[in-house]
Amino acid sequence: MDSTGHCLGICFAGQQLHYAVNDPSVTNRLLHIGTVDFNFDVVDAISDPESSSFDGVRQSLSRLGDHYNADMVRMLTPARHECWSVFPRLVYDTNDEREDHLSILMNGTPRRDLESTWFDLSNQDFKLLLVRNRTITSHYRELLQEFNSTEFLSSFELGGEWQHHTQVNGSYLTLDCHGDLVCVASYLLGKLRGATFIRFETINDMPYLWAFYGEQLGWMNGFHEQIYIYGPEGRNMADVMAATFKGAGNNIILNSLDRMNVEADETTYGFKLESAFPAVLLSLNKSDNVSRAAAT
């Protein structure tokens, strides 16, 4: 989708809100990349609109919107508040099957409280289901209510945004790395092949968890020409997974403007630039060309 004003991209990492603002008059150029520090976990805060912390985040975003004259905000939604699962296309094509599987997957949550979105995969015999709780998404909308236009994207959708931004082809893997989980997505010829997120107690467990998940999800151990690594724990993840990824593809930590294929006046930053990569990519406001079919 296109916007004539500035677009604000945002993502969260621990006690930080990362943001980027595009320059709509120059392709792939940013006006600013920054971070706002809090003394609380931001994802926890935006989950509770009754808390003072929620209001603190909301006011910070409002000030950013006013300062940069941003009429649109695109937000990376926290994976910890989502459910991703792959089903045979037959499940999606049959309404009763679709609802039965959703009920089993989200056992205990009333259907009226769920938002479900289906994504095409490179293997057309399957579909990826994304489920969010309506209560949580209503909190997101309240957080951003002062913006004219809002868009929410999950971590696995960034691969599509990246493909449209760089025109990269072939096969590539994306890892969005946090302190308690990593979001993994595989793309093949510009199309999503598979996605999952892996929770861990310590990042040093990741080689073992990768081997375990890889036995169930064959695409994880397939060859990828590039492995794009970002997020607050991106560098640590690259170190821990070095032996696992040896020979699997070209490991690229997205920690510089050159690697992100963008330009900005600033050349140095007082935070991990790879933590802000989702915000940077979202601020460019480029269509991800991912086909979706929502079942509400």
Secondary structure, 3 states (H helix, E strand, C coil): CCCCCEEEEEEEECCEEEEEEECCCCCCEEEEEEEEECCCCHHHHCCCCCCHHHHHHHHHHHHHHHHHCEEEEEEECCHHHEEEEEEEHHHHHCHHHHHHHHHHHCCCCCHHHEEEEEEECCCCCEEEEEEEEHHHHHHHHHHCCCCCEEEEECHHHHHHHHHHHHCCCCEEEEEEECCCEEEEEEEECCEEEEEEEEECCCHHHHHHHHHHHHHHCHHHHCCCCEEEEECCCHHHHHHHCHHHHCCCCEEEECCCHHHHCCEECCCCCCCCHHHHHHHHHHHCCCCCCCCEEEEC
